Amino acid sequence: MGYTAPKKAAETAPLSTLDTAVAGTETPTDVPCAMSITPGDPLNGVPSLVLEIRVDTHNLKYEMKADRSTQNLTFVGMLSNAAGAFVTAARADVEFAFKQGTIEKIGDQGINFRLPLRAPAGTYTLRSVVQESLNGKLTASNQQVELK
């Protein structure tokens, strides 16, 4: 029968910019938004928190499509334990398609989004990332949180 060379291990796909950002520790601030946390309502005794993201729609970059200012945003919140291991995460995608004048009506108040996360009681690192789709720009933060 002869020699057969071992098959190469399947190559893994490279991580996306978003995945790299979620796994990283850098804190870019290139998407105009502010992130904060508030306590969430427990579910079946499991504590939760809510990642609140306020998007500054006035200073966000848009692409014109027909008569609309368009932009897509992706939000990710991830909790990791003291050893850096993944515990839980949540992701949301939003698509803006504003008519002329809508951005001005929204003004400085922006638009708020809420991303709930649940995990057993403990201390975690919350990694929060927002990515815009036009140029792939990111805003990210790291914050110690305690769920009780």
Long-range contacts (C-beta under 8 A, 24 or more apart in sequence): 17-131, 17-136, 17-138, 18-74, 18-76, 18-129, 18-131, 18-138, 21-129, 21-131, 21-138, 21-140, 22-76, 22-78, 22-89, 22-127, 22-129, 24-140, 25-142, 26-140, 27-140, 27-141, 27-142, 28-137, 28-138, 28-139, 28-140, 29-139, 30-137, 30-138, 30-139, 31-55, 31-60, 31-73, 31-130, 31-131, 31-132, 31-137, 31-138, 31-139, 32-56, 32-58, 32-59, 32-60, 32-139, 33-110, 33-130, 33-139, 35-128, 35-130, 35-139, 35-141, 37-126, 37-143, 37-145, 40-116, 40-117, 40-118, 42-118, 43-118, 46-118, 46-119, 46-120, 47-118, 47-119, 47-120, 47-121, 47-147, 47-148, 48-116, 48-117, 48-118, 48-119, 48-147, 49-116, 49-117, 49-126, 49-145, 49-147, 50-114, 50-115, 50-116, 50-117, 51-75, 51-77, 51-90, 51-114, 51-115, 51-116, 51-117, 51-126, 51-128, 52-112, 52-113, 52-114, 52-115, 53-112, 53-113, 53-114, 53-115, 53-128, 53-130, 54-110, 54-111, 54-112, 54-113, 55-110, 55-111, 55-112, 55-113, 55-130, 56-108, 56-110, 57-96, 57-98, 57-103, 57-106, 57-110, 57-111, 58-103, 58-104, 58-106, 58-107, 58-108, 58-110, 60-96, 60-132, 61-132, 61-134, 61-135, 62-96, 62-98, 62-103, 62-134, 63-134, 65-97, 67-99, 67-100, 68-97, 68-98, 68-99, 69-96, 69-97, 69-98, 69-100, 69-102, 69-103, 70-95, 70-96, 70-97, 70-98, 71-95, 71-96, 71-132, 71-133, 71-134, 72-96, 72-132, 72-133, 73-130, 73-131, 73-132, 73-133, 74-129, 74-130, 74-131, 74-133, 75-113, 75-115, 75-128, 75-129, 75-130, 76-127, 76-128, 76-129, 76-130, 77-115, 77-117, 77-126, 77-127, 77-128, 78-126, 78-127, 78-128, 78-129, 79-117, 79-119, 79-124, 79-125, 79-126, 79-127, 79-145, 80-124, 80-125, 80-127, 81-122, 81-124, 81-125, 82-123, 84-125, 87-119, 87-124, 88-117, 88-118, 88-119, 89-117, 90-115, 90-116, 90-117, 91-115, 119-147, 120-147, 121-147, 121-148, 122-146, 122-147, 123-147
